[in-house]
Amino acid sequence: MHRNEATKRFHDSGDALADLIDESQPAELPAPDTDVPMVSRSVRLPLETYERVRAAAEARGIGVTTLMRQWIEAGLAELDDSATVSLADVRRALAALSRPTAA
């Protein structure tokens, strides 16, 4: 039904709006893209900081919010000593320890 028709029905009769609602089809909502409930929060960033985050996300081929979420999760893991490090990082750290240092 067109908006003008709906407006006319609304103004013509008090029951017209209820009838209009009864006649309407149920809305189809998109399925969430994750099984984990998400909360949306607004974060104010300086433009330069946002541009750096955007560039970093683009270089990784992911969205800005995905990268920010990953950084927040990594920071929280570090706070409670549950941080996960890659095997490659562990190998590099061990290799650096085995090299003699110049004195």
MOPAC internal coordinates of N, CA, C and O (Angstrom, degrees):
PM7 1SCF
backbone

  N    0.0000 0     0.00 0     0.00 0    0    0    0
  C    1.4432 1     0.00 0     0.00 0    1    0    0
  C    1.5266 1   108.07 1     0.00 0    2    1    0
  O    1.2310 1   121.24 1   -40.49 1    3    2    1
  N    1.2997 1   115.23 1   139.51 1    3    2    1
  C    1.4538 1   121.83 1  -179.24 1    5    3    2
  C    1.5285 1   110.54 1   -76.70 1    6    5    3
  O    1.2310 1   120.35 1   -26.82 1    7    6    5
  N    1.3035 1   116.94 1   153.18 1    7    6    5
  C    1.4651 1   122.19 1  -177.52 1    9    7    6
  C    1.5271 1   112.35 1   -57.83 1   10    9    7
  O    1.2310 1   120.06 1   139.25 1   11   10    9
  N    1.3160 1   117.49 1   -40.75 1   11   10    9
  C    1.4748 1   120.37 1  -179.07 1   13   11   10
  C    1.5251 1   111.48 1   -63.36 1   14   13   11
  O    1.2310 1   120.76 1   141.15 1   15   14   13
  N    1.3364 1   116.15 1   -38.85 1   15   14   13
  C    1.4617 1   120.31 1   178.51 1   17   15   14
  C    1.5249 1   110.11 1   -66.21 1   18   17   15
  O    1.2310 1   120.54 1   138.73 1   19   18   17
  N    1.3266 1   116.58 1   -41.27 1   19   18   17
  C    1.4632 1   120.26 1   178.77 1   21   19   18
  C    1.5282 1   110.72 1   -63.74 1   22   21   19
  O    1.2310 1   120.34 1   137.84 1   23   22   21
  N    1.3119 1   116.96 1   -42.16 1   23   22   21
  C    1.4730 1   120.82 1   178.73 1   25   23   22
  C    1.5166 1   110.41 1   -63.04 1   26   25   23
  O    1.2310 1   120.17 1   137.13 1   27   26   25
  N    1.3325 1   117.28 1   -42.87 1   27   26   25
  C    1.4652 1   121.45 1   179.50 1   29   27   26
  C    1.5259 1   110.30 1   -61.89 1   30   29   27
  O    1.2310 1   120.40 1   134.40 1   31   30   29
  N    1.3317 1   116.84 1   -45.60 1   31   30   29
  C    1.4627 1   119.86 1   178.65 1   33   31   30
  C    1.5288 1   111.39 1   -61.05 1   34   33   31
  O    1.2310 1   120.69 1   140.46 1   35   34   33
  N    1.3202 1   116.28 1   -39.54 1   35   34   33
  C    1.4616 1   120.42 1  -179.90 1   37   35   34
  C    1.5244 1   110.93 1   -61.96 1   38   37   35
  O    1.2310 1   120.39 1   136.54 1   39   38   37
  N    1.3253 1   116.85 1   -43.46 1   39   38   37
  C    1.4634 1   120.61 1  -176.73 1   41   39   38
  C    1.5302 1   113.15 1   -79.53 1   42   41   39
  O    1.2310 1   119.68 1   157.00 1   43   42   41
  N    1.3130 1   118.22 1   -23.00 1   43   42   41
  C    1.4601 1   121.40 1  -178.42 1   45   43   42
  C    1.5238 1   113.44 1   -73.63 1   46   45   43
  O    1.2310 1   119.91 1   146.09 1   47   46   45
  N    1.3105 1   117.78 1   -33.91 1   47   46   45
  C    1.4533 1   119.21 1  -174.19 1   49   47   46
  C    1.5184 1   110.19 1  -155.36 1   50   49   47
  O    1.2310 1   121.40 1   -32.14 1   51   50   49
  N    1.3253 1   114.93 1   147.86 1   51   50   49
  C    1.4555 1   120.36 1   178.69 1   53   51   50
  C    1.5146 1   112.73 1   -65.66 1   54   53   51
  O    1.2310 1   120.00 1   147.78 1   55   54   53
  N    1.3434 1   117.60 1   -32.22 1   55   54   53
  C    1.4579 1   121.13 1  -178.56 1   57   55   54
  C    1.5230 1   112.53 1   -86.64 1   58   57   55
  O    1.2310 1   120.65 1   170.81 1   59   58   57
  N    1.3177 1   116.36 1    -9.19 1   59   58   57
  C    1.4681 1   119.27 1  -175.83 1   61   59   58
  C    1.5258 1   111.49 1   -62.76 1   62   61   59
  O    1.2310 1   120.11 1   143.13 1   63   62   61
  N    1.3275 1   117.40 1   -36.87 1   63   62   61
  C    1.4586 1   119.32 1  -179.40 1   65   63   62
  C    1.5309 1   110.44 1   -65.94 1   66   65   63
  O    1.2310 1   120.71 1   136.59 1   67   66   65
  N    1.3407 1   116.24 1   -43.41 1   67   66   65
  C    1.4682 1   119.55 1   178.32 1   69   67   66
  C    1.5218 1   110.22 1   -62.11 1   70   69   67
  O    1.2310 1   120.12 1   139.30 1   71   70   69
  N    1.3326 1   117.37 1   -40.70 1   71   70   69
  C    1.4616 1   120.99 1   177.90 1   73   71   70
  C    1.5259 1   110.92 1   -63.58 1   74   73   71
  O    1.2310 1   121.15 1   138.87 1   75   74   73
  N    1.3127 1   115.40 1   -41.13 1   75   74   73
  C    1.4580 1   120.49 1   179.86 1   77   75   74
  C    1.5301 1   110.21 1   -61.88 1   78   77   75
  O    1.2310 1   120.38 1   136.65 1   79   78   77
  N    1.3145 1   116.88 1   -43.35 1   79   78   77
  C    1.4611 1   120.98 1   179.81 1   81   79   78
  C    1.5246 1   110.13 1   -64.85 1   82   81   79
  O    1.2310 1   120.18 1   138.51 1   83   82   81
  N    1.3419 1   117.26 1   -41.49 1   83   82   81
  C    1.4572 1   120.77 1   179.57 1   85   83   82
  C    1.5250 1   112.01 1   -63.38 1   86   85   83
  O    1.2310 1   120.27 1   149.18 1   87   86   85
  N    1.3408 1   117.08 1   -30.82 1   87   86   85
  C    1.4568 1   121.45 1  -177.88 1   89   87   86
  C    1.5265 1   113.03 1   -81.24 1   90   89   87
  O    1.2310 1   120.17 1   163.01 1   91   90   89
  N    1.2989 1   117.27 1   -16.99 1   91   90   89
  C    1.4687 1   120.26 1  -173.33 1   93   91   90
  C    1.5263 1   111.74 1   -74.47 1   94   93   91
  O    1.2310 1   121.51 1   -26.20 1   95   94   93
  N    1.3191 1   114.71 1   153.80 1   95   94   93
  C    1.4611 1   122.09 1   178.18 1   97   95   94
  C    1.5322 1   108.92 1   -83.55 1   98   97   95
  O    1.2310 1   119.66 1   -33.16 1   99   98   97
  N    1.3358 1   118.26 1   146.84 1   99   98   97
  C    1.4564 1   120.07 1   177.34 1  101   99   98
  C    1.5324 1   110.58 1   -62.63 1  102  101   99
  O    1.2310 1   120.91 1   -37.82 1  103  102  101
  N    1.2989 1   115.86 1   142.18 1  103  102  101
  C    1.4650 1   120.69 1   179.28 1  105  103  102
  C    1.5217 1   109.44 1   -73.55 1  106  105  103
  O    1.2310 1   120.73 1   -39.93 1  107  106  105
  N    1.3172 1   116.21 1   140.07 1  107  106  105
  C    1.4549 1   121.40 1   175.56 1  109  107  106
  C    1.5162 1   107.85 1   -99.17 1  110  109  107
  O    1.2310 1   120.93 1   -68.18 1  111  110  109
  N    1.3241 1   115.82 1   111.82 1  111  110  109
  C    1.4519 1   121.13 1  -179.63 1  113  111  110
  C    1.5245 1   109.65 1   -90.16 1  114  113  111
  O    1.2310 1   120.35 1   -34.55 1  115  114  113
  N    1.3313 1   116.93 1   145.45 1  115  114  113
  C    1.4639 1   118.24 1   178.54 1  117  115  114
  C    1.5201 1   110.77 1   -68.24 1  118  117  115
  O    1.2310 1   121.34 1   -32.71 1  119  118  117
  N    1.3108 1   115.05 1   147.29 1  119  118  117
  C    1.4687 1   119.89 1   177.65 1  121  119  118
  C    1.5206 1   108.95 1   -72.28 1  122  121  119
  O    1.2310 1   119.92 1   -38.87 1  123  122  121
  N    1.3362 1   117.76 1   141.13 1  123  122  121
  C    1.4619 1   119.47 1   177.82 1  125  123  122
  C    1.5262 1   110.33 1   -62.17 1  126  125  123
  O    1.2310 1   120.47 1   -30.30 1  127  126  125
  N    1.3286 1   116.71 1   149.70 1  127  126  125
  C    1.4579 1   120.27 1  -177.75 1  129  127  126
  C    1.5240 1   112.71 1   -86.80 1  130  129  127
  O    1.2310 1   120.11 1  -171.72 1  131  130  129
  N    1.3185 1   117.40 1     8.28 1  131  130  129
  C    1.4546 1   120.96 1   179.98 1  133  131  130
  C    1.5186 1   110.40 1  -151.19 1  134  133  131
  O    1.2310 1   120.73 1   -28.05 1  135  134  133
  N    1.3184 1   116.22 1   151.95 1  135  134  133
  C    1.4608 1   120.70 1   176.62 1  137  135  134
  C    1.5219 1   111.49 1   -81.62 1  138  137  135
  O    1.2310 1   120.65 1   163.88 1  139  138  137
  N    1.3312 1   116.37 1   -16.12 1  139  138  137
  C    1.4625 1   121.73 1  -178.19 1  141  139  138
  C    1.5230 1   108.91 1   -89.79 1  142  141  139
  O    1.2310 1   119.72 1   -53.50 1  143  142  141
  N    1.3290 1   118.13 1   126.50 1  143  142  141
  C    1.4625 1   118.88 1   176.85 1  145  143  142
  C    1.5300 1   110.36 1   -60.23 1  146  145  143
  O    1.2310 1   120.76 1   -43.34 1  147  146  145
  N    1.3147 1   116.16 1   136.66 1  147  146  145
  C    1.4646 1   121.59 1  -178.54 1  149  147  146
  C    1.5194 1   109.69 1  -115.42 1  150  149  147
  O    1.2310 1   121.30 1   -28.21 1  151  150  149
  N    1.3170 1   115.12 1   151.79 1  151  150  149
  C    1.4613 1   122.76 1   176.85 1  153  151  150
  C    1.5179 1   106.82 1  -119.59 1  154  153  151
  O    1.2310 1   120.58 1   -47.29 1  155  154  153
  N    1.3025 1   116.49 1   132.71 1  155  154  153
  C    1.4557 1   120.56 1   178.62 1  157  155  154
  C    1.5208 1   109.54 1   -95.77 1  158  157  155
  O    1.2310 1   120.59 1   -50.77 1  159  158  157
  N    1.3346 1   116.47 1   129.23 1  159  158  157
  C    1.4633 1   122.71 1   178.73 1  161  159  158
  C    1.5185 1   108.33 1  -130.36 1  162  161  159
  O    1.2310 1   120.84 1   -34.47 1  163  162  161
  N    1.2903 1   116.00 1   145.53 1  163  162  161
  C    1.4514 1   121.44 1   177.03 1  165  163  162
  C    1.5250 1   108.99 1   -94.55 1  166  165  163
  O    1.2310 1   120.73 1   -44.51 1  167  166  165
  N    1.3227 1   116.21 1   135.49 1  167  166  165
  C    1.4596 1   121.64 1   179.34 1  169  167  166
  C    1.5189 1   108.02 1  -126.11 1  170  169  167
  O    1.2310 1   121.07 1   -52.67 1  171  170  169
  N    1.3179 1   115.57 1   127.33 1  171  170  169
  C    1.4599 1   120.01 1   177.68 1  173  171  170
  C    1.5220 1   108.82 1   -91.40 1  174  173  171
  O    1.2310 1   121.04 1   -56.28 1  175  174  173
  N    1.3361 1   115.62 1   123.72 1  175  174  173
  C    1.4524 1   121.63 1  -179.89 1  177  175  174
  C    1.5168 1   109.27 1  -126.32 1  178  177  175
  O    1.2310 1   120.50 1   -32.80 1  179  178  177
  N    1.3271 1   116.64 1   147.20 1  179  178  177
  C    1.4671 1   118.13 1   170.68 1  181  179  178
  C    1.5319 1   108.90 1   -61.04 1  182  181  179
  O    1.2310 1   120.10 1   -33.00 1  183  182  181
  N    1.2971 1   117.42 1   147.00 1  183  182  181
  C    1.4651 1   121.78 1  -177.20 1  185  183  182
  C    1.5265 1   111.32 1   -54.49 1  186  185  183
  O    1.2310 1   119.90 1   136.31 1  187  186  185
  N    1.3188 1   117.80 1   -43.69 1  187  186  185
  C    1.4597 1   121.07 1  -178.74 1  189  187  186
  C    1.5341 1   110.99 1   -61.56 1  190  189  187
  O    1.2310 1   120.10 1   139.40 1  191  190  189
  N    1.3214 1   117.41 1   -40.60 1  191  190  189
  C    1.4611 1   121.46 1   178.41 1  193  191  190
  C    1.5154 1   110.34 1   -64.77 1  194  193  191
  O    1.2310 1   120.66 1   134.33 1  195  194  193
  N    1.3370 1   116.35 1   -45.67 1  195  194  193
  C    1.4612 1   119.74 1   179.16 1  197  195  194
  C    1.5261 1   110.89 1   -60.32 1  198  197  195
  O    1.2310 1   119.94 1   137.57 1  199  198  197
  N    1.3282 1   117.72 1   -42.43 1  199  198  197
  C    1.4643 1   120.83 1  -179.37 1  201  199  198
  C    1.5325 1   110.84 1   -63.38 1  202  201  199
  O    1.2310 1   120.09 1   143.13 1  203  202  201
  N    1.3280 1   117.42 1   -36.87 1  203  202  201
  C    1.4624 1   120.83 1   177.29 1  205  203  202
  C    1.5315 1   110.46 1   -66.74 1  206  205  203
  O    1.2310 1   120.31 1   138.03 1  207  206  205
  N    1.3264 1   117.02 1   -41.97 1  207  206  205
  C    1.4702 1   121.00 1   178.42 1  209  207  206
  C    1.5286 1   109.66 1   -64.58 1  210  209  207
  O    1.2310 1   120.53 1   135.92 1  211  210  209
  N    1.3318 1   116.60 1   -44.08 1  211  210  209
  C    1.4647 1   121.27 1   179.72 1  213  211  210
  C    1.5230 1   110.94 1   -60.21 1  214  213  211
  O    1.2310 1   120.58 1   136.58 1  215  214  213
  N    1.3436 1   116.50 1   -43.42 1  215  214  213
  C    1.4658 1   120.52 1   179.48 1  217  215  214
  C    1.5334 1   110.67 1   -65.13 1  218  217  215
  O    1.2310 1   120.38 1   139.62 1  219  218  217
  N    1.3214 1   116.87 1   -40.38 1  219  218  217
  C    1.4651 1   120.59 1   179.16 1  221  219  218
  C    1.5279 1   110.53 1   -64.82 1  222  221  219
  O    1.2310 1   120.46 1   138.51 1  223  222  221
  N    1.3096 1   116.73 1   -41.49 1  223  222  221
  C    1.4670 1   120.92 1   179.23 1  225  223  222
  C    1.5309 1   110.06 1   -65.64 1  226  225  223
  O    1.2310 1   120.84 1   136.80 1  227  226  225
  N    1.3224 1   116.00 1   -43.20 1  227  226  225
  C    1.4639 1   120.59 1  -179.67 1  229  227  226
  C    1.5336 1   110.40 1   -62.80 1  230  229  227
  O    1.2310 1   120.41 1   139.41 1  231  230  229
  N    1.3312 1   116.81 1   -40.59 1  231  230  229
  C    1.4724 1   120.66 1   178.98 1  233  231  230
  C    1.5245 1   111.28 1   -63.27 1  234  233  231
  O    1.2310 1   119.98 1   150.62 1  235  234  233
  N    1.3274 1   117.65 1   -29.38 1  235  234  233
  C    1.4605 1   121.92 1   179.72 1  237  235  234
  C    1.5271 1   111.96 1   -90.25 1  238  237  235
  O    1.2310 1   120.53 1   171.63 1  239  238  237
  N    1.3243 1   116.59 1    -8.37 1  239  238  237
  C    1.4574 1   120.46 1  -179.98 1  241  239  238
  C    1.5177 1   113.62 1    74.34 1  242  241  239
  O    1.2310 1   120.43 1  -150.89 1  243  242  241
  N    1.3471 1   116.79 1    29.11 1  243  242  241
  C    1.4634 1   121.24 1   178.97 1  245  243  242
  C    1.5167 1   109.15 1  -128.89 1  246  245  243
  O    1.2310 1   120.65 1   -10.56 1  247  246  245
  N    1.3143 1   116.37 1   169.44 1  247  246  245
  C    1.4513 1   121.43 1   179.37 1  249  247  246
  C    1.5266 1   111.89 1   -77.81 1  250  249  247
  O    1.2310 1   121.26 1   -21.30 1  251  250  249
  N    1.3214 1   115.20 1   158.70 1  251  250  249
  C    1.4590 1   121.31 1  -179.75 1  253  251  250
  C    1.5290 1   110.92 1   -59.41 1  254  253  251
  O    1.2310 1   119.88 1   133.54 1  255  254  253
  N    1.3218 1   117.84 1   -46.46 1  255  254  253
  C    1.4606 1   119.52 1  -177.93 1  257  255  254
  C    1.5246 1   111.53 1   -66.65 1  258  257  255
  O    1.2310 1   120.19 1   146.41 1  259  258  257
  N    1.3248 1   117.25 1   -33.59 1  259  258  257
  C    1.4576 1   120.15 1   177.08 1  261  259  258
  C    1.5221 1   110.27 1   -63.80 1  262  261  259
  O    1.2310 1   120.35 1   134.85 1  263  262  261
  N    1.3319 1   116.93 1   -45.15 1  263  262  261
  C    1.4576 1   120.49 1   179.12 1  265  263  262
  C    1.5223 1   111.02 1   -64.46 1  266  265  263
  O    1.2310 1   120.10 1   136.63 1  267  266  265
  N    1.3181 1   117.42 1   -43.37 1  267  266  265
  C    1.4667 1   120.22 1   179.03 1  269  267  266
  C    1.5316 1   110.38 1   -61.43 1  270  269  267
  O    1.2310 1   120.41 1   138.78 1  271  270  269
  N    1.3355 1   116.82 1   -41.22 1  271  270  269
  C    1.4617 1   120.93 1   178.61 1  273  271  270
  C    1.5295 1   110.30 1   -62.80 1  274  273  271
  O    1.2310 1   120.31 1   137.71 1  275  274  273
  N    1.3379 1   117.02 1   -42.29 1  275  274  273
  C    1.4581 1   120.69 1   178.26 1  277  275  274
  C    1.5285 1   110.95 1   -61.54 1  278  277  275
  O    1.2310 1   120.20 1   136.97 1  279  278  277
  N    1.3267 1   117.22 1   -43.03 1  279  278  277
  C    1.4625 1   120.89 1   179.88 1  281  279  278
  C    1.5239 1   111.44 1   -65.54 1  282  281  279
  O    1.2310 1   120.70 1   139.51 1  283  282  281
  N    1.3200 1   116.26 1   -40.49 1  283  282  281
  C    1.4709 1   119.70 1   178.59 1  285  283  282
  C    1.5269 1   109.96 1   -64.57 1  286  285  283
  O    1.2310 1   120.50 1   134.81 1  287  286  285
  N    1.3268 1   116.65 1   -45.19 1  287  286  285
  C    1.4659 1   120.20 1   179.53 1  289  287  286
  C    1.5292 1   110.86 1   -62.61 1  290  289  287
  O    1.2310 1   119.81 1   140.14 1  291  290  289
  N    1.3353 1   117.98 1   -39.86 1  291  290  289
  C    1.4624 1   121.10 1   178.24 1  293  291  290
  C    1.5311 1   110.47 1   -65.30 1  294  293  291
  O    1.2310 1   120.40 1   138.36 1  295  294  293
  N    1.3173 1   116.84 1   -41.64 1  295  294  293
  C    1.4583 1   120.40 1   178.23 1  297  295  294
  C    1.5121 1   112.16 1   -63.98 1  298  297  295
  O    1.2310 1   120.15 1   138.65 1  299  298  297
  N    1.3162 1   117.32 1   -41.35 1  299  298  297
  C    1.4659 1   120.66 1   177.93 1  301  299  298
  C    1.5219 1   111.24 1   -66.71 1  302  301  299
  O    1.2310 1   120.27 1   141.39 1  303  302  301
  N    1.3351 1   117.08 1   -38.61 1  303  302  301
  C    1.4661 1   120.53 1   178.18 1  305  303  302
  C    1.5243 1   109.80 1   -63.38 1  306  305  303
  O    1.2310 1   120.53 1   142.62 1  307  306  305
  N    1.3208 1   116.59 1   -37.38 1  307  306  305
  C    1.4642 1   120.44 1   178.95 1  309  307  306
  C    1.5267 1   110.74 1   -66.26 1  310  309  307
  O    1.2310 1   120.40 1   144.22 1  311  310  309
  N    1.3134 1   116.84 1   -35.78 1  311  310  309
  C    1.4645 1   120.57 1   179.48 1  313  311  310
  C    1.5174 1   112.40 1   -62.88 1  314  313  311
  O    1.2310 1   120.79 1   142.85 1  315  314  313
  N    1.3316 1   116.10 1   -37.15 1  315  314  313
  C    1.4693 1   118.43 1  -177.43 1  317  315  314
  C    1.5281 1   112.53 1  -106.07 1  318  317  315
  O    1.2310 1   120.56 1  -158.97 1  319  318  317
  N    1.3215 1   116.53 1    21.03 1  319  318  317
  C    1.4710 1   122.88 1   177.08 1  321  319  318
  C    1.5209 1   113.42 1    56.22 1  322  321  319
  O    1.2310 1   120.04 1  -149.39 1  323  322  321
  N    1.3149 1   117.53 1    30.61 1  323  322  321
  C    1.4583 1   119.90 1   176.04 1  325  323  322
  C    1.5233 1   110.65 1  -112.26 1  326  325  323
  O    1.2310 1   120.87 1  -156.68 1  327  326  325
  N    1.3303 1   115.94 1    23.32 1  327  326  325
  C    1.4587 1   120.32 1  -177.33 1  329  327  326
  C    1.5216 1   110.79 1   -63.88 1  330  329  327
  O    1.2310 1   121.02 1   -37.27 1  331  330  329
  N    1.3139 1   115.66 1   142.73 1  331  330  329
  C    1.4501 1   121.98 1   176.29 1  333  331  330
  C    1.5183 1   107.67 1  -105.22 1  334  333  331
  O    1.2310 1   120.57 1   -49.10 1  335  334  333
  N    1.3219 1   116.52 1   130.90 1  335  334  333
  C    1.4540 1   120.61 1   177.44 1  337  335  334
  C    1.5147 1   108.47 1  -117.58 1  338  337  335
  O    1.2310 1   121.47 1   -27.95 1  339  338  337
  N    1.3117 1   114.80 1   152.05 1  339  338  337
  C    1.4628 1   118.35 1  -179.59 1  341  339  338
  C    1.5229 1   110.05 1   -74.87 1  342  341  339
  O    1.2310 1   121.00 1   -26.52 1  343  342  341
  N    1.3142 1   115.70 1   153.48 1  343  342  341
  C    1.4571 1   121.68 1   177.68 1  345  343  342
  C    1.5225 1   109.91 1   -61.12 1  346  345  343
  O    1.2310 1   120.11 1   142.77 1  347  346  345
  N    1.3092 1   117.39 1   -37.23 1  347  346  345
  C    1.4654 1   121.31 1   179.17 1  349  347  346
  C    1.5306 1   110.61 1   -61.76 1  350  349  347
  O    1.2310 1   119.94 1   139.31 1  351  350  349
  N    1.3289 1   117.73 1   -40.69 1  351  350  349
  C    1.4628 1   120.92 1   177.73 1  353  351  350
  C    1.5311 1   110.81 1   -64.90 1  354  353  351
  O    1.2310 1   120.04 1   139.54 1  355  354  353
  N    1.3187 1   117.52 1   -40.46 1  355  354  353
  C    1.4646 1   121.54 1   178.45 1  357  355  354
  C    1.5235 1   109.68 1   -63.03 1  358  357  355
  O    1.2310 1   120.29 1   134.92 1  359  358  357
  N    1.3299 1   117.05 1   -45.08 1  359  358  357
  C    1.4646 1   120.77 1   179.76 1  361  359  358
  C    1.5307 1   111.37 1   -61.90 1  362  361  359
  O    1.2310 1   120.30 1   137.69 1  363  362  361
  N    1.3308 1   117.03 1   -42.31 1  363  362  361
  C    1.4698 1   120.30 1   178.44 1  365  363  362
  C    1.5249 1   110.90 1   -62.79 1  366  365  363
  O    1.2310 1   120.50 1   137.63 1  367  366  365
  N    1.3312 1   116.65 1   -42.37 1  367  366  365
  C    1.4614 1   120.46 1   179.75 1  369  367  366
  C    1.5213 1   110.98 1   -64.18 1  370  369  367
  O    1.2310 1   119.94 1   137.42 1  371  370  369
  N    1.3322 1   117.72 1   -42.58 1  371  370  369
  C    1.4677 1   120.91 1   178.85 1  373  371  370
  C    1.5194 1   111.35 1   -66.33 1  374  373  371
  O    1.2310 1   120.66 1   140.55 1  375  374  373
  N    1.3216 1   116.35 1   -39.45 1  375  374  373
  C    1.4672 1   120.18 1   179.04 1  377  375  374
  C    1.5191 1   110.25 1   -64.72 1  378  377  375
  O    1.2310 1   120.22 1   141.62 1  379  378  377
  N    1.3273 1   117.19 1   -38.38 1  379  378  377
  C    1.4610 1   120.37 1   178.87 1  381  379  378
  C    1.5087 1   110.90 1   -66.31 1  382  381  379
  O    1.2310 1   119.66 1   145.97 1  383  382  381
  N    1.3173 1   118.25 1   -34.03 1  383  382  381
  C    1.4638 1   121.63 1   178.96 1  385  383  382
  C    1.5213 1   112.50 1   -69.75 1  386  385  383
  O    1.2310 1   120.22 1   150.63 1  387  386  385
  N    1.3211 1   117.19 1   -29.37 1  387  386  385
  C    1.4608 1   120.25 1  -176.50 1  389  387  386
  C    1.5256 1   112.89 1   -83.62 1  390  389  387
  O    1.2310 1   119.94 1   169.34 1  391  390  389
  N    1.3248 1   117.72 1   -10.66 1  391  390  389
  C    1.4720 1   121.10 1   178.93 1  393  391  390
  C    1.5255 1   110.00 1   -83.50 1  394  393  391
  O    1.2310 1   120.18 1   -43.33 1  395  394  393
  N    1.3236 1   117.26 1   136.67 1  395  394  393
  C    1.4651 1   118.76 1   176.43 1  397  395  394
  C    1.5320 1   110.23 1   -68.34 1  398  397  395
  O    1.2310 1   120.64 1   -36.19 1  399  398  397
  N    1.2899 1   116.38 1   143.81 1  399  398  397
  C    1.4605 1   120.80 1   179.45 1  401  399  398
  C    1.5106 1   109.72 1   -97.67 1  402  401  399
  O    1.2310 1   120.82 1   -33.82 1  403  402  401
  N    1.3137 1   116.03 1   146.18 1  403  402  401
  C    1.4715 1   120.39 1   178.03 1  405  403  402
  C    1.5105 1   108.98 1   -76.62 1  406  405  403
  O    1.2310 1   121.02 1   -46.43 1  407  406  405
  N    1.3367 1   115.65 1   133.57 1  407  406  405
  C    1.4555 1   119.48 1  -178.55 1  409  407  406
  C    1.4991 1   112.12 1  -107.54 1  410  409  407
  O    1.2310 1   120.10 1   180.00 1  411  410  409

